[in-house]
Amino acid sequence: MDEQLNAITDATITYSVGGISGKVTTDSNGDFSATFNAPKIEGTFDLGVEAKKDPYLIKKSIRMTTYRKRALTISTPSSPAVDLDVPSYITFTIINTGQSAVSDIALSASEIPVDWYQLSSSKIDRLDAGEKQEIEMKLLIPKAQCTNNQCMQKYTVNLNAKSDITVTSSSFTLNINSISPKAQPETHIEETKADGSRITGLSTGTWGNNNLTVFVIFIMLVSIILFAKKRNMLKSDARNCLTPLIRSVKTEVLKTGDSGEAPFRISAIEPVTMKKGETHKKDLEDIIVNPFSRNE
């Protein structure tokens, strides 16, 4: 830009660093960009930049440091399979994909027992840029160690290469033949079949919630009244025998106020044919024992 901050178009930009140079021009906004290769050696350099367009001439120097890329890559098999108690061999490759040599590369494997494998070499002294080296892994998995489902069918094995300047890992899946996948525990669900037969017997227990107890007894009382009314038993003598029974139930409910628990007793019996001459009181007592046992 000039003194008035106007963009300077078509200005020639010349750059040079470490024997590498080039030219570009500015665009309509006064901007420019340049792509160039860094020096082949590592170090610190002065990047010289000159912008020129009559009557303007600007020179700048930029300090820059270059580094060479250091990287290793491990090429592994996809999914080898081995047998128990049988020696097996797989091969993987270490490649120097960087721009400089890498020395003292330590090799190892993980995620499987150390006594299962042996590497042809656990160390590479030096790999130059672009150089590669094959490493053989011998696998011998003892059958005695894999009894009673002590071994898995598949293992994810990590191969590691480490030096002072770079670390890399790669993994592959190891399949062990004759090993079955571990079975999932079965969930047993008991099924209850209804055969339509009447259940007889006695059920006893406690309800921990007093409110629930009161509600259930209330439903039972309503059922008693409905049954009594339906049988035309709400006469004076029937009411006289019903009143003490209701009071007795009320007394039992009030007893549960402190403990929060109430005993219950439900009997399921076969229908009984009423005999002639039985009083309304006997009829009501039977209904209270099990108001739902009678069929209309």
VMD Tcl script that draws the C-alpha trace (Angstrom):
set ca {
  {0.00 0.00 0.00}
  {1.09 3.60 -0.61}
  {1.07 6.53 1.84}
  {-2.69 6.93 1.46}
  {-3.19 3.16 2.17}
  {-4.18 2.46 -1.42}
  {-3.45 -0.98 -2.83}
  {-0.51 -1.17 -5.23}
  {-1.35 -3.55 -8.06}
  {1.06 -5.30 -10.41}
  {4.05 -4.67 -8.14}
  {6.91 -7.13 -8.68}
  {7.84 -9.21 -5.65}
  {11.22 -10.93 -5.70}
  {12.20 -13.44 -2.99}
  {15.35 -15.47 -2.32}
  {16.53 -17.83 0.41}
  {19.43 -20.30 0.49}
  {20.06 -20.07 -3.24}
  {16.37 -20.44 -4.11}
  {14.64 -17.43 -5.69}
  {11.48 -16.50 -7.58}
  {9.12 -13.68 -8.64}
  {5.39 -12.98 -8.30}
  {3.16 -9.90 -8.76}
  {0.52 -8.34 -6.56}
  {-3.18 -8.64 -7.38}
  {-5.84 -5.89 -7.47}
  {-5.90 -5.82 -3.68}
  {-2.13 -5.47 -3.43}
  {-1.74 -9.03 -2.09}
  {0.60 -11.79 -3.26}
  {1.55 -15.36 -2.38}
  {4.50 -17.55 -3.26}
  {5.29 -21.25 -2.94}
  {8.86 -22.47 -2.93}
  {10.98 -25.36 -1.69}
  {12.91 -24.85 1.50}
  {16.66 -25.42 1.52}
  {17.65 -29.08 1.62}
  {19.68 -28.62 4.77}
  {18.43 -27.80 8.22}
  {19.27 -24.42 9.68}
  {18.29 -20.76 10.04}
  {18.10 -18.56 6.93}
  {17.24 -14.99 5.90}
  {14.36 -14.82 3.46}
  {14.85 -11.68 1.38}
  {11.74 -10.02 -0.11}
  {11.81 -7.02 -2.50}
  {8.67 -5.20 -3.72}
  {9.15 -2.88 -6.68}
  {6.89 -0.65 -8.75}
  {7.98 2.77 -9.88}
  {8.33 4.95 -7.92}
  {8.17 2.43 -4.99}
  {10.90 0.08 -3.81}
  {10.63 -1.84 -0.55}
  {13.06 -4.43 0.83}
  {12.44 -6.75 3.77}
  {14.35 -9.60 5.42}
  {12.51 -12.41 7.26}
  {14.28 -14.87 9.59}
  {13.21 -18.50 9.04}
  {14.28 -21.93 10.32}
  {14.03 -25.15 8.33}
  {13.65 -28.71 9.59}
  {13.75 -32.00 7.81}
  {10.76 -34.30 8.26}
  {11.35 -37.39 10.36}
  {8.76 -40.15 10.16}
  {8.46 -43.93 10.22}
  {5.65 -46.06 8.85}
  {4.84 -49.69 9.70}
  {3.18 -51.86 7.06}
  {1.36 -54.79 8.70}
  {-0.72 -57.78 7.51}
  {-4.46 -57.24 7.66}
  {-5.80 -60.23 9.62}
  {-3.55 -63.31 9.90}
  {-4.83 -66.56 11.45}
  {-2.72 -68.99 13.51}
  {-3.22 -72.45 15.05}
  {-2.56 -73.43 18.64}
  {0.78 -75.16 19.33}
  {1.85 -74.57 15.69}
  {4.63 -72.05 14.89}
  {3.42 -69.31 12.54}
  {5.34 -66.50 10.85}
  {4.16 -63.09 9.72}
  {6.17 -60.28 8.16}
  {5.83 -56.53 8.57}
  {7.86 -53.68 7.09}
  {9.39 -50.56 8.67}
  {9.66 -47.66 6.20}
  {11.43 -44.33 6.67}
  {8.93 -41.89 5.12}
  {10.80 -38.83 6.39}
  {13.52 -36.63 4.85}
  {16.45 -37.65 7.02}
  {17.96 -40.79 8.47}
  {16.58 -42.31 11.67}
  {18.86 -44.32 13.96}
  {18.46 -46.72 16.87}
  {14.89 -47.80 16.19}
  {13.54 -50.10 18.94}
  {10.83 -52.57 17.87}
  {8.23 -54.25 20.07}
  {4.73 -55.72 20.13}
  {1.97 -55.26 22.69}
  {-1.52 -56.49 23.62}
  {-0.43 -60.16 23.53}
  {1.70 -62.10 26.06}
  {5.43 -61.63 25.48}
  {6.00 -65.41 25.45}
  {3.71 -65.77 22.43}
  {5.96 -63.99 19.94}
  {9.58 -63.47 18.93}
  {10.90 -60.81 16.53}
  {13.71 -61.54 14.09}
  {15.22 -58.24 15.24}
  {14.23 -55.99 18.10}
  {16.33 -53.05 16.84}
  {17.21 -51.32 13.57}
  {20.49 -49.42 13.69}
  {19.70 -46.96 10.90}
  {17.15 -46.25 8.17}
  {17.91 -43.58 5.59}
  {15.17 -41.48 4.01}
  {13.02 -43.74 1.80}
  {14.70 -46.92 3.06}
  {12.69 -49.88 4.41}
  {13.40 -53.10 6.28}
  {11.33 -56.26 6.78}
  {10.91 -57.78 10.22}
  {9.64 -61.32 10.82}
  {7.47 -62.21 13.81}
  {7.31 -65.83 14.99}
  {4.09 -66.73 16.82}
  {3.64 -69.82 18.99}
  {0.51 -69.88 21.16}
  {0.51 -72.73 23.72}
  {-2.71 -74.71 23.74}
  {-2.34 -75.25 27.48}
  {-2.80 -71.52 28.03}
  {-6.05 -71.46 26.11}
  {-8.07 -74.07 27.96}
  {-11.33 -73.21 29.72}
  {-11.85 -70.12 27.53}
  {-8.72 -68.41 28.83}
  {-7.87 -67.10 25.35}
  {-9.90 -64.87 23.08}
  {-10.65 -65.68 19.47}
  {-9.23 -62.35 18.26}
  {-6.47 -60.06 19.49}
  {-5.60 -56.57 18.32}
  {-1.78 -56.58 18.22}
  {0.16 -53.31 18.27}
  {3.56 -53.06 16.57}
  {5.72 -50.21 17.84}
  {8.81 -48.48 16.40}
  {10.54 -45.90 18.58}
  {13.66 -43.76 18.21}
  {14.94 -40.61 19.89}
  {13.28 -38.39 17.30}
  {10.10 -40.23 16.26}
  {7.61 -42.82 17.50}
  {5.02 -44.72 15.49}
  {2.62 -47.65 15.95}
  {0.46 -49.82 13.77}
  {-2.02 -52.58 14.63}
  {-3.48 -55.72 13.09}
  {-6.03 -58.36 14.12}
  {-4.68 -61.78 15.09}
  {-7.18 -64.65 14.75}
  {-6.63 -67.84 16.73}
  {-8.11 -70.94 15.15}
  {-10.02 -73.51 17.27}
  {-11.03 -70.81 19.74}
  {-14.76 -70.30 19.92}
  {-16.21 -66.91 20.81}
  {-17.13 -66.68 24.46}
  {-20.79 -67.48 24.86}
  {-22.98 -64.84 26.38}
  {-24.78 -65.89 29.58}
  {-28.29 -67.08 28.85}
  {-31.20 -65.28 30.40}
  {-33.84 -67.70 31.65}
  {-37.35 -66.38 31.63}
  {-39.94 -68.44 33.40}
  {-43.27 -68.63 31.63}
  {-46.50 -69.07 33.51}
  {-49.23 -70.82 31.57}
  {-52.84 -70.18 32.47}
  {-54.90 -73.34 32.24}
  {-58.12 -71.72 33.35}
  {-58.38 -73.85 36.53}
  {-59.34 -72.29 39.84}
  {-56.48 -71.72 42.28}
  {-57.05 -72.82 45.84}
  {-54.87 -72.17 48.82}
  {-53.71 -69.42 51.16}
  {-51.54 -66.35 50.56}
  {-50.05 -64.40 53.44}
  {-47.65 -61.47 53.67}
  {-47.34 -57.75 54.52}
  {-47.90 -54.53 52.68}
  {-45.32 -51.94 53.56}
  {-47.44 -48.93 52.59}
  {-50.28 -48.14 54.99}
  {-52.04 -45.94 52.42}
  {-52.15 -48.85 50.01}
  {-53.60 -51.08 52.75}
  {-56.39 -48.60 53.50}
  {-57.18 -48.31 49.80}
  {-57.41 -52.08 49.32}
  {-59.61 -52.53 52.40}
  {-61.82 -49.68 51.19}
  {-62.29 -51.49 47.89}
  {-63.15 -54.67 49.78}
  {-65.77 -52.85 51.86}
  {-67.33 -51.32 48.77}
  {-67.44 -54.77 47.22}
  {-69.15 -56.14 50.35}
  {-71.80 -53.46 50.23}
  {-72.41 -54.00 46.52}
  {-72.73 -57.74 46.98}
  {-75.01 -57.27 49.99}
  {-77.15 -54.77 48.16}
  {-77.37 -57.01 45.15}
  {-78.53 -59.87 47.33}
  {-81.03 -57.60 49.06}
  {-79.31 -58.09 52.40}
  {-79.23 -54.48 53.58}
  {-82.06 -55.05 56.01}
  {-81.92 -54.07 59.61}
  {-80.52 -57.38 60.83}
  {-77.94 -57.41 58.03}
  {-76.83 -53.89 58.90}
  {-76.58 -54.87 62.55}
  {-74.07 -57.63 61.74}
  {-72.22 -55.50 59.14}
  {-71.59 -52.57 61.51}
  {-69.35 -54.47 64.01}
  {-67.48 -56.08 61.15}
  {-66.65 -52.70 59.61}
  {-65.60 -51.38 63.01}
  {-63.32 -54.38 63.44}
  {-61.67 -53.67 60.07}
  {-61.28 -50.00 61.00}
  {-59.58 -50.99 64.27}
  {-57.06 -53.17 62.37}
  {-56.31 -50.30 59.98}
  {-55.64 -47.87 62.81}
  {-53.21 -50.37 64.34}
  {-50.96 -49.99 61.27}
  {-50.48 -46.25 61.73}
  {-47.25 -46.58 63.70}
  {-45.58 -49.52 61.95}
  {-46.49 -48.66 58.35}
  {-47.17 -52.35 57.71}
  {-50.42 -54.30 57.71}
  {-50.94 -58.05 57.62}
  {-53.18 -59.43 54.97}
  {-54.70 -62.83 54.44}
  {-56.49 -63.82 51.26}
  {-58.16 -67.17 50.82}
  {-59.12 -68.59 47.46}
  {-61.72 -71.28 47.81}
  {-64.09 -73.21 45.62}
  {-67.63 -71.87 45.31}
  {-69.85 -73.07 48.15}
  {-73.55 -73.71 47.74}
  {-75.49 -71.99 50.49}
  {-77.63 -74.22 52.64}
  {-81.14 -73.33 53.50}
  {-81.64 -71.64 56.83}
  {-78.22 -69.89 56.99}
  {-78.52 -66.38 58.34}
  {-77.55 -63.14 56.60}
  {-74.72 -62.79 59.09}
  {-73.11 -66.04 57.94}
  {-73.52 -64.90 54.34}
  {-71.79 -61.58 55.03}
  {-68.94 -63.25 56.92}
  {-68.28 -65.49 53.91}
  {-68.26 -62.47 51.64}
  {-65.75 -60.64 53.87}
  {-63.39 -63.64 53.77}
  {-63.43 -63.56 49.99}
  {-65.95 -61.19 48.39}
  {-64.91 -62.26 44.87}
  {-65.35 -66.02 45.25}
  {-69.04 -66.06 44.44}
  {-70.40 -66.28 40.92}
  {-73.57 -64.41 40.09}
}
mol new
graphics top color blue
foreach p $ca { graphics top sphere $p radius 0.5 }
foreach p [lrange $ca 0 end-1] q [lrange $ca 1 end] { graphics top cylinder $p $q radius 0.2 }
display resetview
